[in-house]
C-alpha cells in the first residue's frame, strides 16, 4: 500500500525515469542517479518533522554538550557470513535521522544557555541573550561511483541530502575529525552510544582513549526517549503489526497434517514480503509438537502431525519497527478437549493482563497479575499441579525497533508505550505448548489491542483454519 508521503518519491521517480531513458542512448552518465527510495538500498522517505523533534528533545536534555552518533557499517558478504544480506541501520542513529545509509555520523551540538527554543535542524537559532544555538551536523561518506556499481547508489553530502533529511549541515565524513577536535576544544561533555556500532570505529576509540575527554554513554538517554513512541513510530508499528496479523491468517489457512514447519515459515515470510515488510524482526518460530515447548525454537524442520499444536511466534519489520505476535494452532484444525482447556486458560490469562494495561501500572505488576491468574484458574488443565508451573517466561516486554525493546520492567506505563501480552503454557512430557501473544498500545484511558485482526479465540482459530475446497497436499521435503 502506498504511504501517505509519496509526493516527493513520485517526483523523484519521474527524475530517475527521465535519466534512465536518456542513459539508454549514451555511455554511462557522469552524474550518478538521484537518491530515491525506490532504488535499492535507498531506504524509505524520511519524516523530517519527526526526526527534528527527536533531535531537539535530545539536545534539550543534554545541556552544554555534544552527541556523536555513528551509523551502522556496511557488512561484507565474503567475511561476515550474512545470509540476510541487507543493511540495517543502528537504531540510535535511525531514531534521529531515519536515514538508512552506512558509515555516516550524526553530531548534535547542544548549548545550555537560556531557555529559548533551539533548532535541531542544523540552521542554528538566531543569536541574542537566552537564545540557544543547537545544531545538527550529518556526515556522509563521499560517493564513489565505481563502487556504486557493486553496492548501489548512496546518498552523499550535498543539497539532495539536506532536502531529504531536513538537516541543513550535511558534510563529508572526512570532516569528522576536525569537527570532533573543535568540540573537544570546547571542553564540554561528549555523549556517544557505548555499543557495538561505536566499538572499533577509530573516531570513537580516540574519544575513549583520551583521558581529557569527558565521555558518557548516550544510550541510556536515547533508550529512555524510545520508550514512548511518537506518531511516526506508531504508524510504522501499526503497519508491521497489520502485516504480521495477515501472516497469521495465512498460516491458519494453510496449516495441515503432514506439512513441514518450514513450509509454514515460507507461507508467513512470503506474506511478510508480499505486503512490503522489510525483513523479519526476529527469526520466525514455527514449533510443532515437542518443539512447541521450546520458547525460541527456530530450526523449523519438523513434519507436523494431526493432534499436535504448532506455536507460530513471528514479527514483520517495517520501517525499522517490529511486531511480535504469537498464535497457536491445532495442526488438524480442531483442538482436542485437553488442548482446548489449556488454550482457554492461556487466553483468559492474556485477557486478564490486557484488562489491566493502563498508564501507571508496571510490567513487573502485569507479570504478577498473569501468574496469579493462571495459578488460581488452573482447575485440572495441568493435572495435579497448577499451570503457572509450566509458564516459564515473563508475560510482557516492550516492542519497538528492538523486538525486546528498551525500557526497564519497573517503569510505570505511559500513553504511547507499546508492549506484548504473551502468557504461555509448555508441558514437555505432553509435547504440548500454547502461547498467545498480542501487542498492546498504552493509551490515556487504558489500552488498545493492536493485534485484533489476527484470530485469537478458539472459535476464531478453528474458523480461520477451515478450508474449502479440500487443501492440496504439499510435496514437502524428500526423505
Ligand atoms: Mn514477545
Boltz pocket constraint, residues with backbone or C-beta under 6 A from the ligand:
constraints:
  - pocket:
      binder: B
      contacts: [[A, 324], [A, 397], [A, 403], [A, 420], [A, 422], [A, 437]]
      max_distance: 6.0
